[in-house]
């Protein structure tokens, strides 16, 4: 019983932390989709049109999933899965940028003053890996305790 209570508390803390990160990330980018599209384009992975669509869609997805994690028990597994997938794709994008030696900002939290360079991108990679792992862990927990109906 004590172990399960500990797991519930840890899950609550991880869920709140993940939701907070994605709420902040989403709201920091939703107001300036053009700047976010530019940040996506700097990775040199997708065409400009895809970057523009992603810049419009991804911040809203991050916000919606974060809200679902916090307030909608029936939507938690789906939100965790989507955020884990987004984080995993982002891990790959950052790894490619690092391998190419690109001197770019990750674009995670919007704003023109974000740090660039290999050290900043490596920190972003570590953060994205941690978020992917946390989302996967939440997904596993949510699948175990999936609500009926």
C-alpha positions in Angstrom: 0.0 0.0 0.0 2.8 2.4 0.9 4.6 1.8 -2.4 1.4 2.5 -4.4 0.9 5.8 -2.5 4.5 6.7 -3.2 4.0 5.9 -6.9 0.8 8.0 -7.0 2.6 11.0 -5.5 5.5 10.6 -7.9 3.1 10.3 -10.8 1.3 13.5 -9.7 4.6 15.4 -9.4 5.8 14.1 -12.8 2.4 14.9 -14.4 2.4 18.4 -13.0 6.0 19.0 -14.1 5.4 17.7 -17.6 2.2 19.7 -17.9 4.0 22.9 -16.7 6.8 22.5 -19.2 4.5 22.0 -22.1 2.1 24.7 -21.0 5.0 27.1 -20.8 6.4 25.9 -24.2 3.1 26.1 -25.9 2.2 29.6 -24.6 5.6 30.9 -25.4 5.3 30.0 -29.0 1.6 30.4 -29.8 1.8 34.2 -30.0 4.4 34.3 -32.7 4.0 31.4 -35.1 6.3 33.1 -37.7 9.2 33.0 -35.3 8.5 29.4 -34.3 8.3 28.5 -38.0 11.7 30.0 -38.5 13.1 28.0 -35.6 11.8 24.8 -37.2 13.2 25.8 -40.6 16.7 26.2 -39.1 16.8 22.5 -38.5 16.8 22.0 -42.3 14.7 18.9 -42.0 11.2 19.9 -43.3 10.1 22.3 -46.1 9.0 25.8 -45.2 5.3 24.9 -45.7 5.6 22.0 -43.2 7.4 24.3 -40.7 4.6 26.9 -41.1 1.9 24.3 -40.4 3.8 22.8 -37.5 4.3 26.3 -36.0 0.5 26.8 -36.0 -0.4 23.4 -34.8 2.3 22.3 -32.3 1.9 25.0 -29.6 -1.8 24.3 -29.5 -1.2 20.6 -29.3 1.2 21.2 -26.4 -1.3 23.3 -24.5 -4.2 21.0 -25.1 -2.2 17.9 -24.0 -0.9 19.7 -20.9 -4.4 20.6 -19.9 -5.6 17.0 -20.6 -2.8 15.7 -18.4 -3.9 17.9 -15.5 -7.7 17.9 -15.7 -9.1 15.1 -17.9 -8.5 11.6 -16.6 -10.0 9.9 -19.7 -7.6 11.8 -22.0 -4.4 11.4 -20.0 -3.1 8.3 -21.9 -3.6 9.9 -25.2 -2.0 13.2 -24.1 0.9 11.3 -22.7 1.3 9.3 -25.9 1.2 12.5 -28.1 3.7 14.3 -25.9 6.0 11.3 -25.8 5.9 11.2 -29.6 6.5 14.9 -29.9 9.4 14.7 -27.5 10.9 11.7 -29.4 10.7 13.5 -32.7 12.3 16.5 -31.1 15.1 14.3 -29.7 15.8 13.1 -33.3 15.7 16.6 -34.7 18.1 17.9 -32.1 20.5 14.9 -32.6 20.5 15.6 -36.3 21.2 19.3 -35.7 24.1 18.4 -33.4 25.5 15.9 -35.9 25.3 18.5 -38.6 27.0 21.1 -36.4 24.2 23.6 -36.7 24.5 26.7 -34.6 20.8 27.1 -33.8 18.5 27.6 -30.8 16.2 24.6 -30.1 13.1 26.8 -30.5 11.4 25.1 -27.5 10.3 28.1 -25.6 10.0 30.8 -28.3 11.8 34.1 -28.1 14.5 35.5 -30.3 17.1 35.6 -27.5 17.4 31.8 -26.9 20.9 30.5 -26.6 22.5 28.8 -29.6 25.5 26.5 -30.1 26.4 23.0 -29.3 26.2 23.3 -25.5 22.7 24.9 -25.6 21.5 22.3 -28.1 23.0 19.4 -26.0 21.1 20.8 -23.0 18.0 20.8 -25.1 18.6 17.2 -26.1 18.9 16.2 -22.5 15.7 18.0 -21.6 13.9 16.4 -24.5 15.1 13.0 -23.5 13.9 13.5 -20.0 10.5 14.8 -21.2 10.2 11.8 -23.5 11.0 9.4 -20.7 8.6 11.2 -18.3 5.8 11.1 -20.9 6.5 7.4 -21.6 6.4 6.7 -17.8 3.1 8.6 -17.5 1.7 6.7 -20.4 2.6 3.4 -18.8 1.0 4.5 -15.6 -2.1 5.8 -17.4 -2.5 2.6 -19.4 -2.4 0.6 -16.1 -5.1 2.8 -14.5 -7.1 3.5 -17.5 -10.6 4.7 -16.4 -13.6 2.5 -17.4 -16.1 3.7 -19.9 
